[in-house]
Amino acid sequence: MANIKSAKKRILVTEKKTARNKAIKSGVKTSIKKVESAVASGDKAAAEAALKSATSTIDRACTKGVYHKNNASRKVSRLASQVASM
């Protein structure tokens, strides 16, 4: 454990940010799985609705700095191409 006050604060701040980032990443993964399961079941309407929701979630994660913009763009592109190929 750190002895210096600023180091203790950094540890606390890092833990808080890590928990926030983990929650955001988990939400993104969940939304991606919803799109993929809708595509697997063959329900185009549900897949399009899930894609819209997932795109919003991924873009929000990108603006919060959890994902790099290219990574977020790649995720959205791959999901969109899966839905379009139905």
C-alpha positions in Angstrom: 0.0 0.0 0.0 1.2 3.5 -0.8 2.3 5.8 2.0 2.1 9.1 0.1 -1.3 10.9 0.1 -1.3 11.6 -3.7 -0.4 7.9 -4.4 -3.3 6.8 -2.2 -5.6 9.1 -4.1 -4.4 7.8 -7.5 -5.2 4.2 -6.3 -8.7 5.2 -5.4 -9.3 7.1 -8.6 -7.9 4.3 -10.7 -10.2 1.8 -9.0 -13.2 4.0 -9.6 -12.3 4.5 -13.3 -11.6 0.8 -13.8 -15.0 -0.1 -12.4 -16.7 2.4 -14.7 -14.8 1.2 -17.8 -15.5 -2.4 -17.0 -19.3 -1.7 -16.7 -19.3 0.2 -20.0 -17.4 -2.6 -21.8 -19.7 -5.2 -20.4 -22.7 -3.3 -21.7 -21.1 -3.1 -25.1 -20.5 -6.8 -25.2 -24.1 -7.5 -24.1 -25.5 -5.4 -26.9 -23.2 -7.1 -29.4 -24.4 -10.5 -28.3 -28.0 -9.4 -28.7 -27.4 -8.4 -32.3 -25.6 -11.7 -33.0 -28.3 -13.8 -31.4 -31.0 -12.0 -33.4 -29.0 -12.6 -36.6 -28.5 -16.2 -35.7 -32.3 -16.6 -35.1 -33.0 -15.0 -38.5 -35.3 -12.2 -37.1 -34.4 -9.2 -39.3 -36.6 -6.7 -37.4 -35.2 -7.7 -34.0 -31.7 -7.6 -35.5 -32.1 -4.1 -36.9 -33.5 -2.8 -33.5 -30.7 -4.5 -31.6 -28.2 -3.0 -34.1 -29.5 0.5 -33.5 -29.2 0.0 -29.7 -25.8 -1.5 -30.0 -24.5 1.3 -32.2 -25.7 3.8 -29.7 -24.0 1.9 -26.8 -20.7 1.6 -28.8 -20.7 5.2 -29.8 -21.3 6.3 -26.2 -18.4 4.1 -25.0 -16.2 5.7 -27.7 -17.0 9.2 -26.5 -16.3 8.3 -22.9 -12.8 7.1 -24.0 -13.3 3.5 -23.2 -12.8 2.4 -26.9 -10.7 4.0 -29.5 -12.7 5.5 -32.4 -11.4 3.0 -34.9 -12.2 0.1 -32.6 -15.7 1.4 -32.1 -16.1 2.0 -35.8 -14.9 -1.5 -36.6 -17.4 -3.1 -34.2 -20.3 -1.1 -35.6 -19.2 -2.0 -39.2 -19.0 -5.7 -38.5 -22.4 -5.8 -36.8 -24.0 -3.7 -39.6 -22.6 -6.1 -42.3 -24.0 -9.1 -40.4 -27.4 -7.6 -40.3 -27.2 -6.5 -43.9 -26.3 -10.0 -45.1 -29.5 -11.5 -43.6 
